[in-house]
Amino acid sequence: MTMPVYSSQAIMEKLNDFPQWKLISEAIERDFVFKNFSEALAFIVQIGIAAEKMNHHPEIFNVYNKVKIRLNTHSVQGITDLDFDLAKKIDAAFVKFQPV
């Protein structure tokens, strides 16, 4: 079953519900900053578990206490509900960490 791909306009409208996420080069991205590498790594592990359960795997970049997550649905080469569903889980996981 093919998942519908959002148009650019629909993505921008949907991003109103995700103010920290940005549309960049055919994907939605968000940057996160943690107190240290251990917190960043713990966050990445939580995201990895959620992504595996969804069978939807983000691009994750990490340098010390900084994490960038990039979401798009590779199988349809666009942004779908899977991306926004995972973004919501990622945002909820981040709330558990103390801000820097």
NORSUL-V586727 format. One line per field, one symbol per residue. phi: phi as a letter, one per 40 degrees, with the letter a starting at -180 (. if undefined). psi: psi as a letter, one per 30 degrees, with the letter a starting at -180 (. if undefined). A space follows every 50 residues. Layout:
# NORSUL-V586727
phi->???
psi->???
This chain:
# NORSUL-V586727
phi->.ccccccdcccccccdcbcccbcbfgabbabbbbcacccdcccdcdcccc ccccfabccbbbbfbbbbbbbacdcbfabbddccccdcccdcccdccccc
psi->kkkkkkleeeeeeefffiffkkjjiglklkkkkleleeeeeeeeeeeeee eeefhjjlkkkkjcgkkkkkkljefghakaeeeeeeeeeeeeeeffkkl.
